[in-house]
Amino acid sequence: MYDGFLRVAAATPDIRVADCSFNRASAAALIKEAHKQGASLLVLPELCLTGYTCSDLFLQESLLTGAEEALIELTAVTRGMNMVVLVGLPLTVNGVLYNVAAVLHEGEILGFVPKSFIPTYSEFYEGRHYHSGASLQTEIFFRGRMYPFGTKLLFRCRQMPEFTLGIEICEDLWVACPPSIAHALAGATVIANLSASDETTGKDIYRKELVGGQSARLVCGYIYADAGEGESSTDLVFGAHNLICENGSFLAESERFHNQMIVADMDLAKLVSERRRMTTWQPELDAGYRIIDFDLKKRHLELKRWIDPHPFVPDDRADRERRCEEILTIQAMGLKKRLAHTHCRHAVVGISGGLDSTLALLVTVRAFDMLEMDRRQIMAVTMPCFGTTDRTYNNACELVRRLGATLEEVDIKEAVTLHFRDVGQDMNCHDVTYENGQARERTQVLMDIANRLGGMVIGTGDMSELALGWATYNGDHMSMYGVNASVPKTLVRHLVRYCADTADSTILQETLLDILDTPVSPELIPPEDGKISQKTEDLVGPYELHDFFLYHVMRFGRRPAAVYRLALKAFGNDAGFDAVTILKWLKTFYRRFFSQQFKRSCLPDGPKVGSVAVSPRGDLRMPSDACADLWMKELEELEA
């Protein structure tokens, strides 16, 4: 339980039908194992202290008393465990039998939640024994004490309020309006389901779809604990199909027909962030729920979940290729609409032989093909200057030729030299004026060529550069439509790789592969021995790290300390990204992210392609003069 993560477990105990003593011991062993693994919440199946398949034995006083005694003994086991345990049993209240979940914590019972929907159809005959608890909200007398009893109970951790637990039981999930909907709207972030769902052909698929869909719809964590081997096989077989899901994504799933425990770390901070971001999430603040608070000691645990070091890039090759095709289509469709709307017959792209301008040209070609326009009406302009190397120049020219666009070369050395003389810039002083003067001259050339042709300048800058402000204001920062504006640098590389892999020409493929192999550089400083002397990542930091930071800051609003620790986990096996390096570039990210917002505030239009974007008209409406002190202070405390 740390940085908004909560370790949870779902387990299926070995049972004997109607043997409460054996079942209590089996559940106790699982509680101890879950505690050993650091779980803060353990969910056990429906009626697991007796067995779900006791049938008319549920009407026997001996069984019901045995279940109560087993519960008392099991409650004592939880003392000193620093966890919450949910266990299912039959419970008599005012002479009526209910199928309930008991909530145990530190040797105490926090409350009882009865099942709302009692199935009496097909193989289910629960209505023969149990009453619905749907309308109940009261306190009951149990073994000498009063306890909360009802369906409108939520259990909230004082030390981590984002851990608020709601409970439903088996059939409750399968109905048209599950209780978990009301639980979530009342504040529950975690839903636990104690279940005894028998297996029939294909039912596991439907069950998983239900859990995943409900978790996504309610933006919650969902823990499903299922009955398994040990239940009576008179008519049914139970598969112990345990599931742990987070906002539609499965974190853990048990092997069916094998009683076992699954454990996963839920990201509750992410769930809370998602709800906060979604203005369509409408909580019910006065829904009549009773909140029962409990204490858990916070402890740092090594996360059991994988943290993706490249969150913008799918790890699976098939998924990655599908994503690349989809993104290229979105980019091209955006440009297609803009060209058609403006009746523009020409596009002007500044081509440098680097990744970003390569992607922009590839997208422009797609858009022209969609419009059935001649690719020769794409003016690809190469503008060599002081830092241009033969490698990038030759790649740029070859790329244009292979794609069938029109190549125009404008050597800007003389114009920039004259401009420097006019503004009093020393040619031997390779400072920011020296660099930005070249970038602005290139933009002026592109704009004027576009005017000459009646065309449109296509922007090449990517989202990572925009997040860091790594663009010359009114230089490469400006265009008439920015096709790469929401594509992060780490994804740009894969998009170009995908285009290389699917190229219809060997020479085009080889050119794209060489561009991929070229160091990222603005090429604004003279080369050394004919090679690039200015490498972007040496100056601003590795884009692998910055894209990771960007994703977690923008997508989930995480605190700097949480971003740092997640980065340590994600890049833990990479010797190049140790703790000192990660913290250094994280400080750079926050400093630049805040100070460079003024560049993002006036960005050209461009299509959004993923869940993170920095458009001032969409995902990032941020003041240009916002103060970063709160974020930087937290990083300084980490450094100390």
C-alpha positions as CSV (number, residue, x, y, z in Angstrom):
1,M,0.0,0.0,0.0
2,Y,2.2,2.8,-1.3
3,D,2.0,5.6,-3.9
4,G,-1.7,4.7,-4.6
5,F,-1.0,1.0,-5.2
6,L,-2.9,-1.7,-3.3
7,R,-1.9,-5.3,-3.2
8,V,-5.0,-7.5,-3.4
9,A,-5.6,-11.3,-3.6
10,A,-8.4,-13.6,-4.6
11,A,-8.2,-17.2,-3.4
12,T,-10.1,-20.5,-3.6
13,P,-9.7,-22.7,-0.5
14,D,-9.8,-26.4,-0.5
15,I,-13.1,-27.3,1.1
16,R,-15.2,-30.2,2.3
17,V,-19.0,-29.8,1.9
18,A,-20.5,-29.0,5.3
19,D,-17.2,-29.4,7.2
20,C,-16.9,-26.0,8.7
21,S,-13.8,-26.8,10.8
22,F,-11.9,-28.0,7.8
23,N,-13.0,-25.1,5.7
24,R,-12.0,-22.6,8.5
25,A,-8.6,-24.1,8.6
26,S,-8.2,-24.0,4.9
27,A,-9.3,-20.3,4.8
28,A,-6.9,-19.5,7.7
29,A,-4.0,-21.0,5.7
30,L,-4.8,-18.7,2.8
31,I,-5.1,-15.7,5.0
32,K,-1.6,-16.4,6.3
33,E,-0.3,-16.9,2.8
34,A,-1.9,-13.6,1.6
35,H,-0.4,-11.8,4.6
36,K,3.0,-13.3,3.8
37,Q,2.8,-11.9,0.2
38,G,1.9,-8.5,1.5
39,A,-1.7,-8.3,0.5
40,S,-3.9,-5.6,2.1
41,L,-7.1,-7.3,0.9
42,L,-8.0,-11.0,0.5
43,V,-11.3,-12.1,-1.1
44,L,-12.6,-15.7,-0.5
45,P,-15.5,-17.3,-2.3
46,E,-19.2,-17.3,-1.6
47,L,-20.3,-19.5,1.3
48,C,-16.8,-21.0,1.6
49,L,-17.1,-21.7,5.3
50,T,-19.8,-24.3,4.6
51,G,-19.5,-24.9,0.9
52,Y,-21.9,-23.5,-1.7
53,T,-23.5,-26.9,-2.5
54,C,-24.9,-27.8,0.9
55,S,-28.4,-27.5,-0.4
56,D,-31.1,-28.4,2.2
57,L,-28.3,-28.8,4.8
58,F,-28.5,-25.0,5.0
59,L,-31.7,-25.5,6.9
60,Q,-29.9,-27.5,9.6
61,E,-29.0,-25.7,12.8
62,S,-25.8,-27.6,13.3
63,L,-24.4,-26.4,10.0
64,L,-25.4,-22.7,10.6
65,T,-23.9,-22.8,14.1
66,G,-20.7,-24.4,12.8
67,A,-20.4,-21.6,10.2
68,E,-20.8,-19.0,12.9
69,E,-18.1,-20.6,15.1
70,A,-15.8,-21.0,12.2
71,L,-16.2,-17.3,11.5
72,I,-15.4,-16.3,15.0
73,E,-12.2,-18.5,14.9
74,L,-11.2,-17.1,11.5
75,T,-11.7,-13.6,12.7
76,A,-9.2,-14.2,15.5
77,V,-6.7,-15.4,12.9
78,T,-6.7,-11.9,11.2
79,R,-5.4,-10.2,14.4
80,G,-2.1,-8.5,13.6
81,M,-2.4,-9.2,9.9
82,N,-2.8,-5.6,8.7
83,M,-5.3,-6.6,6.0
84,V,-9.0,-6.9,5.2
85,V,-10.4,-10.4,4.6
86,L,-13.8,-11.2,3.0
87,V,-15.3,-14.6,3.7
88,G,-18.7,-16.0,2.7
89,L,-21.1,-17.8,5.0
90,P,-24.8,-18.4,5.7
91,L,-26.2,-16.1,8.5
92,T,-29.5,-16.2,10.3
93,V,-30.9,-12.8,11.0
94,N,-34.3,-12.5,12.8
95,G,-35.1,-16.0,11.8
96,V,-34.3,-15.5,8.2
97,L,-31.3,-16.9,6.3
98,Y,-29.0,-14.7,4.3
99,N,-26.1,-15.4,2.0
100,V,-23.5,-12.9,3.3
101,A,-20.0,-11.7,3.1
102,A,-18.3,-11.0,6.4
103,V,-15.6,-8.3,6.5
104,L,-12.8,-9.1,8.8
105,H,-10.0,-6.8,10.0
106,E,-7.5,-7.1,12.8
107,G,-9.5,-9.6,14.8
108,E,-12.8,-7.7,14.4
109,I,-15.8,-8.0,12.2
110,L,-16.4,-4.7,10.4
111,G,-19.8,-5.7,9.0
112,F,-21.9,-8.1,7.0
113,V,-23.1,-7.6,3.4
114,P,-26.0,-9.8,2.2
115,K,-26.5,-11.0,-1.3
116,S,-29.1,-8.9,-3.2
117,F,-30.2,-11.2,-6.1
118,I,-31.1,-14.7,-5.3
119,P,-31.1,-16.9,-8.4
120,T,-33.8,-19.6,-8.6
121,Y,-33.6,-20.8,-12.2
122,S,-31.8,-23.5,-14.2
123,E,-29.2,-25.2,-11.8
124,F,-29.7,-22.6,-9.1
125,Y,-32.2,-23.0,-6.2
126,E,-31.0,-20.4,-3.7
127,G,-34.5,-19.1,-3.3
128,R,-35.3,-22.3,-1.5
129,H,-33.1,-21.3,1.4
130,Y,-32.1,-17.6,1.2
131,H,-33.8,-14.2,1.3
132,S,-32.6,-11.2,-0.6
133,G,-30.9,-8.5,1.5
134,A,-31.3,-5.8,-1.2
135,S,-33.5,-3.5,0.8
136,L,-31.8,-4.0,4.2
137,Q,-29.7,-1.4,6.0
138,T,-29.5,-2.0,9.7
139,E,-27.5,-3.4,12.6
140,I,-27.8,-6.9,13.8
141,F,-27.0,-8.7,17.0
142,F,-24.4,-11.4,16.5
143,R,-22.6,-13.3,19.2
144,G,-23.1,-10.6,21.8
145,R,-22.4,-7.5,19.8
146,M,-24.1,-5.2,17.2
147,Y,-22.7,-5.1,13.7
148,P,-23.6,-3.2,10.5
149,F,-25.7,-5.3,8.1
150,G,-26.8,-4.3,4.7
151,T,-26.0,-3.8,1.0
152,K,-25.3,-0.1,1.4
153,L,-22.0,-0.5,3.3
154,L,-18.7,0.8,2.1
155,F,-15.4,0.1,3.9
156,R,-12.8,2.9,3.7
157,C,-9.1,2.9,4.7
158,R,-8.2,6.0,6.8
159,Q,-4.6,6.0,5.6
160,M,-5.5,5.6,2.0
161,P,-9.0,6.9,1.4
162,E,-8.8,6.0,-2.3
163,F,-9.1,2.4,-1.1
164,T,-12.9,2.3,-0.5
165,L,-14.4,-1.2,-0.8
166,G,-17.8,-2.2,-2.0
167,I,-19.1,-5.8,-2.0
168,E,-21.4,-7.9,-4.2
169,I,-22.0,-11.6,-4.3
170,C,-22.0,-13.8,-7.4
171,E,-25.4,-13.3,-9.1
172,D,-25.4,-9.6,-8.2
173,L,-22.9,-9.1,-11.0
174,W,-25.0,-10.9,-13.6
175,V,-28.2,-8.8,-13.3
176,A,-29.2,-5.8,-15.4
177,C,-28.3,-3.3,-12.7
178,P,-25.6,-4.7,-10.4
179,P,-25.2,-3.3,-6.8
180,S,-21.6,-2.4,-7.8
181,I,-23.0,0.5,-9.9
182,A,-24.4,2.1,-6.8
183,H,-21.3,1.2,-4.8
184,A,-19.0,2.9,-7.3
185,L,-21.2,6.0,-7.6
186,A,-21.2,6.3,-3.8
187,G,-17.4,6.2,-3.8
188,A,-16.2,2.6,-4.0
189,T,-13.0,2.2,-6.0
190,V,-12.6,-1.5,-5.4
191,I,-15.4,-4.0,-5.8
192,A,-15.1,-7.5,-4.4
193,N,-17.3,-10.3,-5.6
194,L,-17.5,-13.5,-3.5
195,S,-18.8,-16.0,-6.0
196,A,-19.7,-19.7,-6.6
197,S,-20.1,-19.8,-10.3
198,D,-20.3,-23.3,-11.8
199,E,-18.6,-24.2,-15.1
200,T,-20.4,-24.8,-18.3
201,T,-19.0,-24.7,-21.8
202,G,-18.0,-21.1,-22.7
203,K,-19.1,-19.6,-19.4
204,D,-15.6,-18.6,-18.4
205,I,-15.5,-16.2,-21.4
206,Y,-18.8,-14.6,-20.5
207,R,-17.7,-14.4,-16.9
208,K,-14.5,-12.6,-17.8
209,E,-16.3,-10.2,-20.1
210,L,-18.7,-9.3,-17.3
211,V,-15.9,-8.6,-14.9
212,G,-13.9,-6.7,-17.4
213,G,-16.8,-4.7,-18.6
214,Q,-18.0,-3.8,-15.1
215,S,-14.5,-2.8,-14.1
216,A,-14.2,-0.5,-17.1
217,R,-17.6,1.0,-16.9
218,L,-17.2,1.8,-13.2
219,V,-13.5,2.8,-13.5
220,C,-12.8,0.6,-10.5
221,G,-10.8,-2.4,-9.4
222,Y,-12.7,-5.6,-9.5
223,I,-11.8,-8.8,-7.5
224,Y,-13.7,-12.0,-8.3
225,A,-13.1,-15.0,-6.0
226,D,-14.7,-18.2,-7.2
227,A,-15.6,-21.5,-5.6
228,G,-13.6,-24.5,-6.9
229,E,-12.7,-28.1,-6.3
230,G,-14.2,-29.5,-3.1
231,E,-17.7,-28.4,-3.8
232,S,-20.2,-31.3,-4.4
233,S,-20.2,-32.7,-7.9
234,T,-23.7,-34.1,-7.6
235,D,-24.8,-31.9,-10.5
236,L,-22.2,-29.2,-10.9
237,V,-18.4,-28.6,-11.3
238,F,-16.8,-25.4,-10.1
239,G,-13.7,-24.0,-11.7
240,A,-12.1,-21.7,-9.2
241,H,-11.9,-19.0,-11.9
242,N,-10.4,-16.1,-9.9
243,L,-10.0,-12.7,-11.6
244,I,-8.4,-9.4,-10.7
245,C,-9.3,-6.5,-13.0
246,E,-8.4,-2.8,-13.1
247,N,-10.5,-0.4,-15.3
248,G,-11.1,-3.1,-17.8
249,S,-7.5,-4.5,-17.8
250,F,-6.9,-7.9,-16.2
251,L,-4.0,-8.0,-13.8
252,A,-4.3,-11.6,-12.8
253,E,-6.3,-14.7,-13.7
254,S,-6.2,-18.1,-12.1
255,E,-5.9,-21.4,-14.0
256,R,-9.3,-22.9,-14.0
257,F,-10.1,-26.2,-12.2
258,H,-7.2,-25.6,-9.9
259,N,-7.7,-24.1,-6.4
260,Q,-5.1,-21.3,-6.0
261,M,-4.5,-17.8,-4.9
262,I,-3.8,-14.9,-7.3
263,V,-2.2,-11.6,-6.2
264,A,-1.9,-8.3,-8.0
265,D,-1.1,-4.7,-7.3
266,M,-4.0,-2.4,-8.1
267,D,-3.2,1.2,-9.1
268,L,-5.9,3.1,-7.2
269,A,-4.3,6.4,-7.8
270,K,-4.8,5.9,-11.5
271,L,-8.5,5.0,-11.0
272,V,-9.1,8.1,-8.9
273,S,-7.3,10.2,-11.5
274,E,-9.5,8.8,-14.3
275,R,-12.7,9.5,-12.4
276,R,-11.5,13.1,-11.6
277,R,-10.7,13.6,-15.3
278,M,-14.0,12.3,-16.6
279,T,-16.6,15.1,-16.1
280,T,-19.2,12.5,-17.1
281,W,-18.4,10.6,-13.9
282,Q,-21.3,11.7,-11.7
283,P,-21.0,10.4,-8.1
284,E,-24.0,10.3,-5.8
285,L,-22.8,12.1,-2.6
286,D,-25.9,11.4,-0.7
287,A,-26.8,7.8,-1.7
288,G,-27.6,6.6,1.8
289,Y,-24.5,4.6,2.3
290,R,-22.8,4.0,5.6
291,I,-19.0,4.4,5.6
292,I,-17.1,2.1,7.9
293,D,-13.5,3.3,8.4
294,F,-10.6,1.0,9.2
295,D,-6.8,1.4,9.6
296,L,-4.0,-0.2,7.6
297,K,-0.4,0.6,8.1
298,K,1.3,1.9,5.0
299,R,4.3,-0.2,3.8
300,H,6.5,0.0,0.9
301,L,6.4,-3.2,-1.3
302,E,8.2,-4.1,-4.4
303,L,5.5,-3.9,-7.0
304,K,4.3,-7.2,-8.4
305,R,3.0,-5.6,-11.6
306,W,5.0,-4.8,-14.7
307,I,5.5,-1.1,-15.3
308,D,5.8,-0.5,-19.1
309,P,8.9,1.6,-19.8
310,H,7.5,2.5,-23.2
311,P,3.8,3.2,-22.4
312,F,3.1,4.7,-25.9
313,V,4.4,1.7,-27.8
314,P,2.6,-1.7,-27.6
315,D,5.0,-4.5,-26.6
316,D,3.4,-7.1,-28.8
317,R,4.5,-6.9,-32.4
318,A,1.0,-7.5,-33.9
319,D,-0.6,-4.9,-31.6
320,R,2.2,-2.5,-32.5
321,E,1.7,-2.9,-36.2
322,R,-2.0,-2.5,-35.9
323,R,-1.5,0.6,-33.8
324,C,1.0,2.1,-36.3
325,E,-1.4,1.6,-39.2
326,E,-4.2,3.2,-37.2
327,I,-2.1,6.2,-36.2
328,L,-0.8,6.8,-39.7
329,T,-4.4,6.7,-40.9
330,I,-5.6,9.2,-38.3
331,Q,-2.8,11.5,-39.2
332,A,-3.4,11.3,-42.9
333,M,-7.2,11.6,-42.4
334,G,-6.7,14.8,-40.4
335,L,-4.5,16.3,-43.1
336,K,-6.8,15.1,-45.9
337,K,-9.7,17.0,-44.3
338,R,-7.7,20.2,-44.0
339,L,-6.4,20.0,-47.6
340,A,-9.9,19.3,-48.9
341,H,-11.5,22.1,-46.8
342,T,-9.1,24.7,-47.9
343,H,-9.1,23.5,-51.5
344,C,-5.3,23.3,-51.2
345,R,-3.5,21.5,-54.0
346,H,0.0,21.7,-52.7
347,A,1.8,20.7,-49.5
348,V,5.2,22.0,-48.4
349,V,7.3,19.9,-46.0
350,G,10.7,20.8,-44.7
351,I,12.7,17.6,-45.1
352,S,15.9,17.2,-43.1
353,G,16.7,13.5,-43.2
354,G,15.6,13.1,-39.6
355,L,12.8,11.0,-38.1
356,D,10.1,13.7,-37.6
357,S,10.2,15.2,-41.1
358,T,10.4,11.7,-42.5
359,L,7.1,10.8,-40.7
360,A,5.5,14.1,-41.8
361,L,6.3,13.4,-45.4
362,L,5.1,9.8,-45.2
363,V,1.8,11.0,-43.8
364,T,1.5,13.7,-46.4
365,V,1.9,11.1,-49.1
366,R,-0.8,9.0,-47.6
367,A,-3.2,12.0,-47.5
368,F,-2.5,12.9,-51.1
369,D,-3.1,9.3,-52.1
370,M,-6.4,9.4,-50.3
371,L,-7.4,12.5,-52.2
372,E,-6.1,11.0,-55.4
373,M,-3.8,14.0,-55.9
374,D,-0.5,13.8,-57.7
375,R,2.4,13.3,-55.3
376,R,4.5,15.7,-57.3
377,Q,2.3,18.4,-55.8
378,I,4.1,17.7,-52.5
379,M,7.0,20.1,-52.3
380,A,9.7,18.6,-50.1
381,V,12.2,21.3,-49.3
382,T,15.7,20.6,-48.1
383,M,17.5,23.6,-46.6
384,P,21.2,22.8,-45.9
385,C,23.0,25.1,-43.5
386,F,26.0,25.1,-41.2
387,G,25.2,21.8,-39.3
388,T,23.9,19.7,-42.2
389,T,25.8,16.4,-42.8
390,D,26.1,14.5,-46.0
391,R,24.3,11.5,-44.4
392,T,21.1,13.4,-43.6
393,Y,21.1,15.5,-46.8
394,N,21.5,12.4,-49.0
395,N,18.8,10.5,-47.0
396,A,16.4,13.4,-47.4
397,C,16.9,13.7,-51.1
398,E,16.6,9.9,-51.7
399,L,13.5,9.7,-49.6
400,V,11.7,12.4,-51.6
401,R,12.7,10.8,-54.9
402,R,11.5,7.3,-53.8
403,L,8.1,8.7,-52.6
404,G,7.5,10.6,-55.8
405,A,7.3,14.0,-54.3
406,T,9.0,17.1,-55.8
407,L,12.4,18.0,-54.3
408,E,13.4,21.7,-53.9
409,E,16.7,22.7,-52.4
410,V,17.3,26.1,-50.8
411,D,20.7,26.6,-49.3
412,I,20.2,29.0,-46.5
413,K,23.8,29.6,-45.5
414,E,24.1,32.9,-47.3
415,A,20.7,34.2,-46.0
416,V,21.4,33.3,-42.4
417,T,24.9,34.8,-42.6
418,L,23.5,38.1,-43.9
419,H,20.8,38.0,-41.2
420,F,23.4,37.5,-38.5
421,R,25.3,40.5,-39.8
422,D,22.2,42.5,-39.7
423,V,21.4,41.6,-36.0
424,G,25.1,41.7,-34.9
425,Q,25.4,38.0,-34.2
426,D,29.0,36.7,-34.1
427,M,29.3,33.7,-36.5
428,N,31.8,32.0,-34.2
429,C,29.4,32.2,-31.3
430,H,27.3,29.0,-31.5
431,D,24.7,30.1,-28.9
432,V,20.9,30.0,-29.0
433,T,20.7,32.9,-31.5
434,Y,23.0,31.0,-33.8
435,E,20.7,28.0,-33.6
436,N,17.3,29.7,-33.7
437,G,18.3,32.0,-36.5
438,Q,18.6,28.9,-38.8
439,A,15.4,27.4,-37.6
440,R,13.4,30.6,-38.2
441,E,15.0,31.1,-41.6
442,R,13.9,27.6,-42.6
443,T,10.3,28.3,-41.5
444,Q,10.3,31.6,-43.5
445,V,11.4,29.8,-46.6
446,L,8.7,27.1,-46.2
447,M,6.0,29.7,-45.6
448,D,7.0,31.8,-48.6
449,I,7.2,28.7,-50.9
450,A,3.7,27.8,-49.7
451,N,2.5,31.2,-50.6
452,R,4.1,31.0,-54.0
453,L,2.4,27.7,-54.7
454,G,-0.9,28.4,-52.9
455,G,0.1,25.5,-50.6
456,M,0.1,24.6,-46.9
457,V,3.2,24.1,-44.7
458,I,3.0,20.7,-42.9
459,G,4.5,20.8,-39.4
460,T,7.0,18.1,-38.4
461,G,7.5,18.6,-34.7
462,D,6.4,15.7,-32.4
463,M,4.7,15.7,-29.0
464,S,7.8,15.0,-27.0
465,E,9.5,18.1,-28.3
466,L,6.4,20.1,-27.6
467,A,6.3,18.8,-24.0
468,L,9.9,19.9,-23.4
469,G,9.6,23.0,-25.5
470,W,12.4,21.7,-27.7
471,A,11.4,23.8,-30.6
472,T,12.3,27.3,-31.9
473,Y,9.5,29.7,-31.2
474,N,8.1,30.7,-34.6
475,G,10.6,28.5,-36.2
476,D,10.0,24.7,-36.4
477,H,7.4,25.4,-33.7
478,M,5.1,26.9,-36.4
479,S,3.2,25.5,-39.4
480,M,-0.2,25.4,-41.0
481,Y,-1.1,21.9,-39.8
482,G,1.0,19.8,-37.5
483,V,0.5,16.1,-38.3
484,N,3.0,14.9,-35.6
485,A,1.7,17.1,-32.8
486,S,0.4,14.3,-30.6
487,V,2.9,11.6,-31.6
488,P,5.6,11.0,-28.9
489,K,9.2,10.6,-30.1
490,T,9.4,6.9,-29.0
491,L,6.4,6.2,-31.2
492,V,7.7,8.2,-34.2
493,R,10.5,5.7,-34.5
494,H,8.1,2.7,-34.6
495,L,5.9,4.4,-37.2
496,V,8.8,5.0,-39.5
497,R,10.0,1.4,-38.9
498,Y,6.5,0.2,-39.8
499,C,6.7,2.2,-43.0
500,A,10.1,0.7,-43.7
501,D,8.8,-2.9,-43.1
502,T,5.8,-2.3,-45.5
503,A,7.7,-0.3,-48.1
504,D,7.2,-1.3,-51.7
505,S,10.8,-0.5,-52.7
506,T,14.0,-1.9,-51.4
507,I,15.8,1.4,-51.8
508,L,13.0,3.2,-49.9
509,Q,13.3,0.6,-47.2
510,E,17.0,1.0,-46.9
511,T,16.7,4.8,-46.8
512,L,14.2,4.6,-44.0
513,L,16.3,2.2,-42.0
514,D,19.3,4.5,-42.3
515,I,17.2,7.4,-41.1
516,L,16.2,5.3,-38.2
517,D,19.8,4.6,-37.5
518,T,20.8,8.3,-37.5
519,P,21.2,10.1,-34.1
520,V,18.4,12.5,-33.3
521,S,19.7,16.0,-33.9
522,P,18.5,19.5,-35.0
523,E,21.8,19.8,-36.9
524,L,22.3,23.5,-36.0
525,I,25.9,23.3,-35.0
526,P,28.7,22.6,-37.5
527,P,29.6,18.9,-37.8
528,E,32.9,17.4,-36.6
529,D,34.7,15.4,-39.2
530,G,31.6,15.3,-41.3
531,K,29.5,13.7,-38.5
532,I,26.7,15.1,-36.3
533,S,28.2,17.0,-33.4
534,Q,24.9,18.0,-31.7
535,K,22.8,15.1,-30.3
536,T,19.5,16.1,-28.8
537,E,19.4,13.5,-26.1
538,D,22.8,14.6,-24.8
539,L,21.3,18.0,-24.2
540,V,17.7,17.5,-23.2
541,G,17.8,13.9,-22.0
542,P,16.7,10.5,-23.2
543,Y,13.3,10.5,-24.9
544,E,12.7,7.1,-23.5
545,L,12.6,8.7,-20.0
546,H,10.8,11.9,-21.1
547,D,8.0,10.0,-22.8
548,F,7.6,7.8,-19.7
549,F,7.4,11.0,-17.6
550,L,5.0,12.6,-20.0
551,Y,2.6,9.7,-20.0
552,H,2.3,9.4,-16.3
553,V,2.1,13.1,-15.6
554,M,-0.4,13.9,-18.3
555,R,-2.5,10.7,-18.4
556,F,-2.8,10.2,-14.6
557,G,-1.6,13.4,-12.9
558,R,0.8,11.5,-10.8
559,R,3.0,13.2,-8.2
560,P,6.7,13.6,-9.0
561,A,7.7,11.1,-6.3
562,A,5.3,8.4,-7.7
563,V,6.6,9.1,-11.3
564,Y,10.2,8.7,-10.0
565,R,9.5,5.4,-8.2
566,L,7.6,4.0,-11.2
567,A,10.5,4.9,-13.5
568,L,12.9,3.1,-11.1
569,K,10.7,0.0,-11.4
570,A,10.2,0.3,-15.2
571,F,13.9,0.9,-16.0
572,G,15.3,-1.1,-13.1
573,N,17.2,-3.5,-15.3
574,D,18.7,-0.9,-17.5
575,A,22.1,0.1,-16.3
576,G,21.9,3.4,-18.3
577,F,19.0,4.6,-16.2
578,D,20.0,4.5,-12.5
579,A,18.3,6.4,-9.8
580,V,20.6,9.5,-10.1
581,T,20.0,9.6,-13.9
582,I,16.3,9.2,-13.6
583,L,16.0,12.0,-11.0
584,K,18.2,14.3,-13.0
585,W,16.1,14.1,-16.2
586,L,12.8,14.1,-14.2
587,K,13.8,17.5,-12.8
588,T,14.6,18.6,-16.4
589,F,11.3,17.4,-17.5
590,Y,9.3,19.3,-14.9
591,R,11.4,22.5,-15.3
592,R,10.9,22.6,-19.1
593,F,7.3,21.4,-19.0
594,F,6.3,24.4,-17.0
595,S,8.6,27.0,-18.5
596,Q,7.8,26.2,-22.1
597,Q,4.0,26.2,-22.0
598,F,3.9,29.5,-23.8
599,K,5.0,27.6,-26.9
600,R,2.2,25.1,-26.6
601,S,-0.4,27.8,-26.0
602,C,-0.3,28.9,-29.6
603,L,0.2,25.6,-31.4
604,P,-1.1,25.0,-34.9
605,D,-4.0,22.6,-35.4
606,G,-3.1,18.9,-35.6
607,P,-4.9,15.5,-35.0
608,K,-5.0,13.8,-31.7
609,V,-3.9,10.1,-32.1
610,G,-3.7,8.7,-28.5
611,S,-4.9,9.2,-24.9
612,V,-2.2,11.9,-24.3
613,A,-1.9,15.2,-26.2
614,V,-0.7,18.7,-25.5
615,S,-3.1,20.8,-27.6
616,P,-4.1,24.0,-25.9
617,R,-7.6,23.5,-27.4
618,G,-7.9,19.9,-26.0
619,D,-6.0,18.0,-23.4
620,L,-3.7,20.6,-21.9
621,R,-5.3,23.9,-21.1
622,M,-2.5,25.2,-18.9
623,P,-1.5,28.8,-18.0
624,S,1.8,29.8,-19.6
625,D,3.0,31.3,-16.3
626,A,2.1,28.5,-13.9
627,C,4.6,28.0,-11.1
628,A,6.5,24.7,-10.8
629,D,7.6,25.1,-7.2
630,L,5.3,22.5,-5.7
631,W,6.6,19.8,-8.1
632,M,10.2,20.8,-7.9
633,K,10.2,20.9,-4.1
634,E,9.0,17.3,-4.0
635,L,11.8,16.3,-6.3
636,E,14.4,18.2,-4.2
637,E,13.1,16.3,-1.2
638,L,13.7,13.0,-3.0
639,E,17.2,14.1,-3.9
640,A,17.9,15.0,-0.3
